[in-house]
Amino acid sequence: MSALKAFLQPSVEGVTKEVIISQRFKGEDGKPVPFVIKAISQKENEKLARMSRKTAKVDGVPVEKTDSILYTRRLILACVQEPDFSDQEMCKYYGTEDPLEVPSQMLSVGEYNRLSNAILELNDMKSMGEKIEEAKNS
């Protein structure tokens, strides 16, 4: 019997999740407002990675490397549906015209890390070592 049917599953692209990143962002009712994040396709992830490549010289030889800070910024922008970091009013409030810079202007280090980790988890991008460590600590 073939295992083909086991691999014929719908993509997780577009699946969304609400996450509370901080108690600082409260609605009119005084309750924390969640960020809405979504899963992306591997094709989109590859595009983000390619857009985040930089050329650096190693021993005088040009080598392409992924700029991990730029890649993380692009991944956050691609995965966060709410709030809309591209909104002109939000960009203006945080003193930038570049939506890629809004999260780092808006969030504390801990909030930024919680958001990044939630995105990685939703997209199943944690390494096997991280998953094993989590299982040990559970």
C-alpha positions as CSV (number, residue, x, y, z in Angstrom):
1,M,0.0,0.0,0.0
2,S,1.3,3.4,-1.0
3,A,1.9,6.2,1.6
4,L,1.0,8.8,-1.0
5,K,-2.2,9.8,0.6
6,A,-0.3,10.7,3.8
7,F,1.5,13.3,1.9
8,L,-1.5,14.8,0.1
9,Q,-2.3,17.4,2.7
10,P,-3.3,21.0,2.4
11,S,-0.7,23.7,2.9
12,V,-0.6,25.5,6.3
13,E,0.0,28.8,4.4
14,G,-2.5,31.4,5.6
15,V,-3.3,29.8,8.9
16,T,-3.6,32.5,11.5
17,K,-3.1,32.8,15.3
18,E,-3.7,35.5,17.8
19,V,-0.8,36.1,20.3
20,I,-0.5,38.4,23.2
21,I,3.0,39.9,22.9
22,S,2.7,42.4,25.7
23,Q,0.3,43.9,28.3
24,R,1.3,47.3,27.0
25,F,-1.1,47.2,24.0
26,K,-4.6,47.5,25.4
27,G,-7.9,48.0,23.8
28,E,-10.6,50.4,24.9
29,D,-11.9,47.6,27.2
30,G,-8.5,47.6,29.0
31,K,-7.7,44.0,27.8
32,P,-4.5,43.2,25.9
33,V,-4.9,43.4,22.1
34,P,-3.4,40.4,20.4
35,F,-1.1,40.5,17.4
36,V,-2.5,38.4,14.5
37,I,0.2,36.3,12.8
38,K,0.0,34.0,9.8
39,A,1.9,31.1,8.4
40,I,3.6,31.6,5.1
41,S,4.6,29.2,2.3
42,Q,8.1,27.8,1.9
43,K,8.2,29.6,-1.5
44,E,7.5,33.0,0.2
45,N,10.1,32.1,2.9
46,E,12.7,31.5,0.2
47,K,11.9,34.8,-1.4
48,L,12.4,36.6,1.9
49,A,15.7,34.8,2.4
50,R,16.9,35.7,-1.2
51,M,15.9,39.4,-0.6
52,S,18.0,39.3,2.6
53,R,21.2,38.2,1.0
54,K,24.3,40.4,1.3
55,T,27.7,39.9,-0.3
56,A,30.7,40.0,2.1
57,K,34.3,39.4,1.4
58,V,35.9,36.4,3.2
59,D,39.7,36.3,2.7
60,G,39.2,38.6,-0.3
61,V,36.6,36.3,-1.9
62,P,33.0,37.6,-2.3
63,V,30.6,35.3,-0.5
64,E,26.8,35.7,-0.3
65,K,25.4,35.4,3.2
66,T,21.9,35.9,4.6
67,D,21.7,39.0,6.8
68,S,19.8,37.4,9.7
69,I,18.6,40.8,11.1
70,L,17.1,41.8,7.7
71,Y,15.6,38.3,7.2
72,T,13.9,38.5,10.6
73,R,12.5,41.9,9.9
74,R,11.2,40.7,6.5
75,L,9.7,37.5,8.1
76,I,7.9,39.6,10.8
77,L,6.5,42.0,8.2
78,A,5.3,39.1,6.1
79,C,3.7,37.2,8.9
80,V,2.1,39.9,11.1
81,Q,-1.4,40.7,9.8
82,E,-2.4,42.9,12.8
83,P,-1.2,45.5,13.5
84,D,-0.3,46.6,10.0
85,F,3.3,47.7,10.2
86,S,2.9,49.2,6.7
87,D,0.2,51.7,7.8
88,Q,1.4,55.2,7.1
89,E,0.1,56.5,10.4
90,M,2.0,53.8,12.3
91,C,5.2,54.4,10.4
92,K,4.9,58.1,11.1
93,Y,4.2,57.6,14.8
94,Y,7.3,55.4,15.1
95,G,9.5,57.9,13.1
96,T,10.2,55.9,10.0
97,E,9.0,55.5,6.5
98,D,10.2,51.9,6.3
99,P,7.7,49.4,7.6
100,L,10.6,47.0,8.2
101,E,11.8,49.3,11.0
102,V,8.4,49.7,12.8
103,P,8.6,46.5,14.9
104,S,12.0,47.3,16.3
105,Q,10.9,50.9,17.1
106,M,7.6,49.8,18.6
107,L,8.6,46.7,20.6
108,S,10.9,46.1,23.5
109,V,13.6,43.4,23.2
110,G,11.4,40.9,25.0
111,E,8.3,41.8,23.0
112,Y,10.3,41.5,19.8
113,N,11.6,38.1,20.8
114,R,8.1,36.8,21.8
115,L,6.7,38.0,18.5
116,S,9.6,36.3,16.6
117,N,9.3,33.1,18.5
118,A,5.5,33.0,18.0
119,I,6.1,33.4,14.2
120,L,8.8,30.7,14.2
121,E,6.5,28.3,16.1
122,L,3.5,28.9,13.9
123,N,5.6,28.3,10.8
124,D,7.2,25.2,12.4
125,M,10.7,26.8,12.0
126,K,12.2,25.8,15.4
127,S,15.2,23.6,15.1
128,M,15.0,20.0,16.3
129,G,17.4,20.9,19.1
130,E,15.1,23.7,20.3
131,K,12.1,21.2,20.2
132,I,14.1,18.6,22.2
133,E,15.1,21.3,24.7
134,E,11.4,22.4,25.0
135,A,10.3,18.8,25.6
136,K,12.9,18.3,28.3
137,N,11.7,21.5,30.1
138,S,8.0,20.6,29.8
